[in-house]
């Protein structure tokens, strides 16, 4: 009888949970099916399949985002929109009335200032969306959009406030000035990619853009003001509701903000009616409603992280806080520790699945970040609110908010540089599920004192034993290194060590985080000389990753100024840090430590070639204790022939060759034979669309006796000096 009653209580307690899950599955499936029907509607699907040129009426859903383009090149904007009508232009066809979501890709600058809710008409080519996307297609727009009416007053006001905040942040340094609008309203248009990468490495990604924590800060500030004014519950709830609506409009309804707003609305209703707030049911209600309304949220990583972080705060933080307080930890300290810890534990499986690693510095980094989040958010909101009527006051508020934002930048920067701060983990769904299973198992087992003590012993053993071994005997950077080439994708970044922590860097690759990570792995803190062989973006696009956080003595460039957008990028980065820039000609030389760096090419200005920029690359020889290195930039056949004709084959003879232009086929065979290297290094990106490196070039080098290594296959490559001659050490890049 007692057993039957126990089973009956269990069924009563958990039966409604099962029913709720089933209802959620049914509702979610119905909503997704409706979206799929709209996406796969016969006439519209036919236009997408045929990649037809169409004229479409759209309603903009979100702020246009810049997703491509560089200095001197047209930017590419991505705009999420709802398609209302579509008419094919390739032939006779009727206007179709549809209800489908599309992604617009446009290069015209007239797309940039559009606001959510704006109705526009545009022409372009319909293309299929990526697999698994609920959008009907991608519309490649041609020219500027034709505006149809205006947006609502609320969106216009929000756009003005966001622009005012950006303007108020202009006087700030680039890093905090770009971060503050991202913290406050999710505007990351000025955010340094290196800062984004540091936040990702240290597990602080949720701070880079506006999230539910910002909503909690705003509502908390309003509640404190209402408590100070002794307002009644219904009045406080009304004020919070107004603040909530205004902030969501200002920040735009991103997934995390919408989730937090929906949960906040449920909580405010409980406050107004005098009922105790049930936070977990509020979260469940918000998630269910949002996923039914917009099934795309179910596949949004940011939405998942936001929900998991909130769930961790509700389920784990109270127990951990109470446990710490029972052990004598002060209440404030206990809450400061458990808030980031619970959020981090809940989010770790998704982060590991996305990044392929588990950060060991995430908890301390988030703990250090906690005191700065609320001041930065509130001061940023104040700057946005007063910007239309008092620009000077907005700049002052932004200046105050820049200090906590700068603290967050510093925490992320130095947290990302912690040696062995992240351990590899299987990426993808299975990696996330594996860590989730291990986390749940550990949380359940940790209720026993024996398990907790065992975990503490294992953690201490790893910290005292394995970690120092990893730091001291990682094998990278290798001893007696002569030169290294970084795996930075389709681009060049060559490192010549001078002394401990110092190295000459030749070219900066295409991506700031990639070259920054390589220099960190090599322990480079000072760059006495940065050489730019030519101004193509695959050699200068990552310059911020070299100069950021490092002392750079001078920048030496080619005398050929094209392409101008690459030169402007180099000059801007150097002038911002007052680094002298010198244009080198043949005969230029510099002695740094034991290295003699000398420019031997181009022997004359090259004009009318297949690529003048490539054929005016600086060609350098580097001598170090009898070892000769030849760095050829992207010199092609014409410059290589000119070097042989003007200087002779003996001038290019080298032990180590950095193969020109990523091993492309534009090589002079006689030049490769004259160099006759023992080691040939090919910096090249995997799966590039140029067909680099050419198989014939690699084969010729191998037949000549060279050992050929390429960064797309071998990762970072270092040539070291041994008692028996030159040797090669490689390191696979997993970041």
Buried (B, 14 or more C-beta within 10 A) or exposed (E): EEEEEEEEEEEEEEEEEEEEEEEBEEBBEEBBEEBEEBBEBEEBBEBBEEBBBBBBBBBBBBBBEEEEEBBBEEBBBBBBBBBBBBBBEEEEBEEBEBBBBBBBBBBBEBBBEBBBBBBBBBBBBBBBBEEEBBBBBBBBBEEEBEEEEEBEEBBBBBBBBBBBBBBBBEEBBBBBBBBBBBBBBBBBBBBBBBBBBBBBBBBBBBBBBBBBBBBBBBBEBBBEBBEEEEBEBEEBBBBBBEBBEBBBBBBBBBBBBBBBBBBBBBBBBBBBEEEEEBBEEBBBBBBBBBBBEBBBBBEBEBBBBBBBBBBBBBBBBEEBBEEBBEEEBEEEEBBBBBBBBBBBBBBBBBBBBBBBBBBBBBBBBBBBBBEBBBBBBBBBBBBBBBBEEBBEBBBBBBBBBBBBBBBBBBBBBBBBBBEBBBEEBBBEEEBBEBBBEEBEEEEEEEEEEEEEEEEEEEEEEEEEEEBEEBEEEEEBBBEEBBBBBBBBBBBBBBBBBBEEEBBBBBBBBBBBBBBBBBBBBBBBBBBBBBBBBBBBBBBBBBBBBBBBBBEBBBBBBBBBBBBEBBBBBBBEBBEEEEBEBBBBEBEBEBEBBEBBBBBBBBBEEBEEBEBBBBBBBBBBBBBBEEBBBBBBBBBBBBBBBBBBEBBEBEBBBBBBBBBBBBBBBBBBEEBBBBBBBBBBBBBBBEEBEEEBBBEEBBEBBEEBEBBBBBBBBBBBBBBBBEEEEBBBBBBEBEB
